Amino acid sequence: MGISGAGKTTVGRRLAHELDWQFSDGDDFHPAANLEKMRSGHALTDADRQPWLERMHAAIVDRIRRNQPAVLACSVLKASYRAIVKEGCREHLRLVYLNGSFDLFHQRLVHRRAHFMRLELLASQFAILEEPADALVIDAALPPDEIVRQIRLGIPVDAAKH
């Protein structure tokens, strides 16, 4: 989890590849209206996010039911968002928070190509961020391979059931 530009997708893909697990990007669970709203430079409301959160939760529950380990990269910036996604399956999930500065993420977003997240929405993400108390916190400024290494050291595969 983390702010846009934290490296969630890059790190998540690498981690899933190393573990031979499935990878999902939280952005793929957004309704089309949400993507269009963000492309237009408007921040999502909690009501906008509700179907997105419910879709991710359903995917997690389905993977757990099928005993299919996976990595899901998503922002879930508020505790209430994480509660929806984790409802009824907390014991199967491990949360990693890629933490970094506004300047770092701003610089990354300036150079990002072909993404719906507009640079002007970065401040709104920092404004709603509620840092998790129950996560492995890793510095997003580190190289992706080092972040993956730290995740693997911090969350042993046998402990991360899903």
Secondary structure, DSSP 8 states (H G I E B T S, - for coil): --STTS-HHHHHHHHHHHHT-EEEEGGGGS-HHHHHHHHTT----HHHHHHHHHHHHHHHHHHHHTT--EEEE----SHHHHHHHHTT-GGG---EEEE--HHHHHHHHHH--S-S--GGGHHHHHHH----SSSEEEETTS-HHHHHHHHHHHS-TTT---
